[in-house]
């Protein structure tokens, strides 16, 4: 929501947290139906890729790791 506000795009002004949560939940339901795939969900809500290069590097490190099949949720704080 903070990034949506920063962008200031008129067509995004009516997006609600509830709407975004509904989209997120829809993706999680889809991911659960694909247990043979390796899916890594990274909670990046506390990261700042623009001003902190180490945040970007932390995500790259996770993406370059070998992950088992199934969905794995990782929170970086």
Secondary structure per residue as TSV (DSSP state, phi and psi in degrees):
chain	resnum	aa	ss	phi	psi
A	1	X	-	360.0	-37.7
A	2	X	H	-62.9	-43.5
A	3	X	H	-66.4	-36.9
A	4	X	H	-61.1	-43.6
A	5	X	H	-63.4	-40.6
A	6	X	H	-63.2	-38.6
A	7	X	H	-67.6	-34.3
A	8	X	T	65.5	29.6
A	9	X	-	-80.6	128.2
A	10	X	G	-60.0	-36.2
A	11	X	G	-74.6	-8.2
A	12	X	G	-102.4	-5.3
A	13	X	T	-64.3	-23.1
A	14	X	T	-96.5	5.6
A	15	X	-	-71.1	131.5
A	16	X	-	-109.2	158.2
A	17	X	H	-58.4	-34.6
A	18	X	H	-64.1	-39.9
A	19	X	H	-63.6	-45.9
A	20	X	H	-64.0	-37.9
A	21	X	H	-64.6	-39.2
A	22	X	H	-62.3	-41.7
A	23	X	H	-63.9	-46.9
A	24	X	H	-58.0	-46.4
A	25	X	H	-63.0	-36.6
A	26	X	H	-62.3	-43.4
A	27	X	H	-63.2	-43.6
A	28	X	H	-61.7	-38.4
A	29	X	H	-63.7	-41.9
A	30	X	H	-62.1	-46.7
A	31	X	H	-59.4	-38.9
A	32	X	H	-63.1	-26.1
A	33	X	T	-84.3	1.2
A	34	X	-	-125.6	58.0
A	35	X	T	-67.0	-14.2
A	36	X	T	-80.4	-13.1
A	37	X	S	-92.2	156.5
A	38	X	E	-95.5	111.4
A	39	X	E	-122.2	122.8
A	40	X	E	-115.7	119.6
A	41	X	E	-104.9	121.8
A	42	X	E	-110.1	118.6
A	43	X	E	-77.5	104.4
A	44	X	-	-107.4	17.6
A	45	X	T	-62.7	-24.0
A	46	X	T	-99.8	7.0
A	47	X	-	-96.8	156.0
A	48	X	-	-130.8	91.9
A	49	X	T	-68.7	-24.5
A	50	X	T	-74.7	-45.8
A	51	X	T	-102.7	-8.3
A	52	X	-	-132.7	97.7
A	53	X	H	-59.6	-30.8
A	54	X	H	-66.3	-27.0
A	55	X	H	-66.4	-44.6
A	56	X	H	-61.8	-43.8
A	57	X	H	-63.1	-36.6
A	58	X	H	-63.3	-39.9
A	59	X	H	-68.0	-43.4
A	60	X	H	-59.6	-40.2
A	61	X	H	-59.8	-45.3
A	62	X	H	-63.1	-43.5
A	63	X	H	-67.5	-25.0
A	64	X	T	-88.7	-4.1
A	65	X	S	-78.9	158.0
A	66	X	-	-88.2	123.2
A	67	X	-	-115.2	145.7
A	68	X	-	-75.1	164.3
A	69	X	S	-62.4	149.3
A	70	X	E	111.0	178.8
A	71	X	E	-98.2	131.9
A	72	X	E	-125.3	128.0
A	73	X	E	-107.1	126.2
A	74	X	E	-121.7	130.2
A	75	X	E	-108.2	125.3
A	76	X	-	-107.0	113.3
A	77	X	-	-132.5	360.0
